[in-house]
Amino acid sequence: MANEIGVNCQSSRSSLRHAASWKPAALVVILLACLAAYGLHVVFRRTIITNAGLTPSDGSLDFGEVWENKDFRWSFSIANPTDKDAAIEGFAQSCNCTTVKPSSCTIPAGGAYPIEMAIDLTKGSRLDEESRVREFSVHIVPRIKDGLPVQEGWRIHGKVRQPFRVRPAVLELGELLSGNESKPRSAEIECDPSLKELTVAADGGFASVSLFRSEHTSNVYRLEVRANPSIPGGAVRFAVSIGATSTSGESVRAFLPVIGQVLEDIYVLPDALNFGARSLRETVEETVVLRSRKGRQFTVSGMMLESAELSVTPYKARAQEGQAFLVRQRISKLDHQRNELRFLILSDDGAVSKEIVLPVIYHGIDQNQHASTR
């Protein structure tokens, strides 16, 4: 029995030594497998980033240093050195400042195809930036038929030179009174020293513009913008175009945004009636007053009611504030409702005729229905 036990113990120790001797070999096998997998991953990744073998012509992705331009054009060729035709079904761009033409094409095996890009180089730029030159890049990625879903694409890049520095970068006109002459608003324009023949013009005839050279610096100007009195009421937004010519004869241009608000002479307070949630068959009322910002006399020559549930009567108790009216609305419909009341205005001198629209809003509810629900 003792011998048997001894033999078994010896056999067990032998088995353990045998298993232990395999551990280094197993580790080597696992390591080799990992290296092989990594190698395949590298090969696979290289396949992804090669854009299916398509390559742009040498140096064609760097457009150098150019003037800032909303419609900069850059062309280059894409070569296909492979033995298979490559069909590009479209391009993805890193920003909406770029268009690529053609949007799709087939590049034959061993051939090349010209690509033209239109780039808005003003994207992300401000007219009051301290630095005149900045880095610019955009990424385009081809979508290749039967190719891998992810490609590396190409980075088109260069430096952009700003032709003008303008302060402020946005010119605010403030609140203007319709029909009145307004005070001019000014901005400072500093031109690149290499530019000449500076010109300015207001888009759409919204304003008149004047340009005055600084007495102290030859490339600095004061721009004055005076809004046109005939601008209609409401929000105003236009641009002043600033142009010049470079020493090479290239025309450069920038646009100064101009914003403001034009107020009509005659207005109504409040500018809308919102009665909120009201019960069916209820009648609600509110007083509105029409006034002239210029203190002029005017006549309400008529009113147009969009709904038969609306009624309007003069309200003499507030006549000292302007022309006052009592507006009544009968709640006749459920849910959100919007009606309009139109005042027809005629100035006493007959020079002005206009329409003022007053929205009347309510939300009709059925109290009986609400009670039964509870």
KOLDO-933777 format. One line per field, with one value per residue (C-alpha): residue number from 1; x, z, y. Coordinates in steps of 0.5 Angstrom, whole numbers, plus 500, padded with zeros to 3 digits. Layout:
BEGIN
num: NUM,...
xx: X,...
zz: Z,...
yy: Y,...
This chain:
BEGIN
num: 1,2,3,4,5,6,7,8,9,10,11,12,13,14,15,16,17,18,19,20,21,22,23,24,25,26,27,28,29,30,31,32,33,34,35,36,37,38,39,40,41,42,43,44,45,46,47,48,49,50,51,52,53,54,55,56,57,58,59,60,61,62,63,64,65,66,67,68,69,70,71,72,73,74,75,76,77,78,79,80,81,82,83,84,85,86,87,88,89,90,91,92,93,94,95,96,97,98,99,100,101,102,103,104,105,106,107,108,109,110,111,112,113,114,115,116,117,118,119,120,121,122,123,124,125,126,127,128,129,130,131,132,133,134,135,136,137,138,139,140,141,142,143,144,145,146,147,148,149,150,151,152,153,154,155,156,157,158,159,160,161,162,163,164,165,166,167,168,169,170,171,172,173,174,175,176,177,178,179,180,181,182,183,184,185,186,187,188,189,190,191,192,193,194,195,196,197,198,199,200,201,202,203,204,205,206,207,208,209,210,211,212,213,214,215,216,217,218,219,220,221,222,223,224,225,226,227,228,229,230,231,232,233,234,235,236,237,238,239,240,241,242,243,244,245,246,247,248,249,250,251,252,253,254,255,256,257,258,259,260,261,262,263,264,265,266,267,268,269,270,271,272,273,274,275,276,277,278,279,280,281,282,283,284,285,286,287,288,289,290,291,292,293,294,295,296,297,298,299,300,301,302,303,304,305,306,307,308,309,310,311,312,313,314,315,316,317,318,319,320,321,322,323,324,325,326,327,328,329,330,331,332,333,334,335,336,337,338,339,340,341,342,343,344,345,346,347,348,349,350,351,352,353,354,355,356,357,358,359,360,361,362,363,364,365,366,367,368,369,370,371,372,373,374
xx: 500,506,509,503,502,509,508,502,506,512,507,503,510,512,505,506,513,511,505,510,515,509,508,513,511,504,506,510,505,500,505,506,498,498,503,500,493,496,500,493,490,496,495,487,488,493,488,483,487,489,483,482,489,487,492,492,497,504,503,496,493,497,494,499,498,491,487,481,475,468,468,476,477,482,483,487,487,486,490,488,494,491,488,481,476,474,467,467,459,460,464,464,466,469,465,459,464,466,463,466,465,464,460,461,466,469,476,479,485,491,488,486,480,480,477,475,473,469,471,468,475,471,468,470,473,472,473,477,482,489,492,492,494,491,491,486,484,478,478,474,473,471,465,468,463,464,470,471,466,471,477,482,480,485,486,486,490,494,494,489,491,485,485,482,481,474,472,467,466,458,456,449,445,440,433,431,424,421,421,426,434,438,445,451,454,462,467,474,477,485,487,493,499,499,492,490,484,479,471,465,458,452,447,440,440,439,444,449,456,462,469,475,482,486,490,495,496,495,492,486,480,473,467,460,454,447,441,436,429,425,427,421,419,422,429,434,440,445,452,457,461,469,473,480,486,492,499,498,491,487,480,479,473,470,463,461,454,450,444,438,431,426,420,414,411,404,404,399,400,400,402,398,392,393,387,390,385,378,371,367,361,365,366,373,375,382,383,389,391,394,400,404,412,412,406,403,395,392,385,383,379,377,378,377,375,377,372,365,366,371,368,371,369,372,374,374,376,384,383,389,394,392,386,384,379,376,377,372,373,367,370,367,372,376,383,388,385,388,384,387,384,387,387,387,391,390,395,391,395,394,401,401,396,398,395,397,395,393,393,388,389,386,385,378,376,370,369,363,368,373,369,366,374,375
zz: 500,502,495,491,495,494,486,486,489,485,479,481,482,475,472,476,473,466,466,469,463,458,461,458,451,452,454,447,443,446,445,438,437,440,435,429,431,432,425,422,425,423,416,416,419,413,408,411,411,404,401,397,394,391,392,390,386,390,394,392,399,401,398,401,403,400,401,405,401,401,395,394,389,389,384,385,381,385,382,382,381,382,377,379,377,383,384,389,391,395,399,407,409,416,415,411,408,403,396,392,385,382,388,385,379,377,377,372,374,372,371,375,376,377,383,384,391,393,400,404,408,412,416,424,422,425,422,429,430,432,428,420,418,421,419,416,414,412,411,406,406,400,400,395,392,395,399,407,410,414,410,412,407,405,409,405,408,408,411,410,410,412,408,413,420,422,429,431,428,428,427,431,429,435,435,429,428,421,416,421,419,423,426,423,426,425,424,424,418,418,411,409,407,401,399,395,392,398,396,401,399,403,400,398,399,406,408,405,407,407,408,411,411,418,418,422,419,411,411,417,415,418,415,417,416,416,415,410,413,408,411,413,420,424,424,420,417,412,410,408,402,403,397,395,390,392,388,384,381,385,388,395,399,406,409,415,418,420,425,428,429,426,430,426,428,430,434,439,446,448,441,443,447,450,455,457,459,459,459,453,453,457,454,456,455,455,453,447,446,439,439,435,437,433,437,430,430,426,424,425,419,420,423,420,425,423,427,429,436,436,438,438,441,442,450,452,459,456,451,454,452,445,441,446,444,448,445,447,445,446,448,443,441,445,445,442,438,434,431,428,429,424,425,418,420,416,418,418,413,408,408,411,410,414,417,425,426,433,435,440,443,448,450,450,456,457,465,465,461,466,472,470,469,476
yy: 500,505,503,505,511,513,512,516,522,522,521,528,531,529,532,539,539,538,543,548,547,549,556,559,556,558,565,565,563,568,574,572,571,578,581,578,581,588,587,585,591,596,593,594,601,603,601,605,612,611,613,607,609,616,621,629,632,634,640,642,641,648,654,658,665,669,675,673,672,669,666,663,658,652,647,640,633,627,621,614,609,603,598,599,605,609,612,618,618,625,629,630,637,639,646,649,654,649,646,641,640,636,633,626,623,616,616,611,606,610,616,623,628,635,638,645,648,654,656,662,664,669,663,664,671,678,685,687,681,684,679,680,673,667,659,656,649,645,637,634,626,622,617,612,606,599,602,602,606,611,614,619,624,631,637,643,649,655,662,668,675,680,686,691,691,695,697,696,689,690,698,699,704,703,706,710,714,712,718,722,724,720,722,718,712,711,706,706,702,700,698,693,698,694,696,702,705,704,704,703,702,701,695,696,703,703,708,713,713,717,716,721,719,720,726,722,715,714,707,709,712,714,711,715,711,715,711,713,716,712,705,701,700,694,690,693,689,690,691,696,693,695,694,696,693,690,691,686,688,683,686,685,686,685,687,691,688,694,693,697,698,703,705,707,714,711,705,702,700,694,691,685,683,676,674,667,662,664,660,659,664,669,676,680,687,691,698,700,707,709,714,718,719,725,728,729,729,723,720,713,712,705,699,691,686,679,676,677,676,682,689,696,702,709,710,717,716,715,720,725,719,718,715,710,704,699,692,686,679,674,667,662,657,652,652,657,662,668,674,680,688,692,700,704,711,717,723,730,733,727,725,718,712,706,700,698,690,688,681,678,672,667,660,657,652,649,649,644,639,640,639,633,630,632
